[in-house]
């Protein structure tokens, strides 16, 4: 079950990525795709952001 859905400004703050970086990474399948939450609104489920952050931490640990 989805705990919370984050809008773009929150995702930018949580990840440290800019809007353009987020959408560039979405286009290359390096970042989770948002879900539609309204006619003109999208958001990211909390679980998808947490999973992405965990993958980034694993990749960092493997390269160290």
Residue, then its C-alpha position, 0 to 999 in steps of 0.5 A: x500500500x502506498x504510504x505517501x505520494x510526493x510531488x516534484x518539489x518534494x522529490x527534488x528536495x529529497x533527491x538533490x536532483x533538478x527537475x530536468x535531471x529527474x526527467x532526463x533520468x526517467x527517459x533513460x529508465x534511471x529514475x522511477x516514473x511518476x504516477x498520474x494523480x489527477x488530470x494535470x498532476x503526477x507524483x511519486x510513491x514514497x516506496x519508489x523514491x526510497x527504493x531508488x535511493x537504496x539502489x544509489x547507495x548500493x552502487x556507491x558502496x560497490x564502486x568504493 
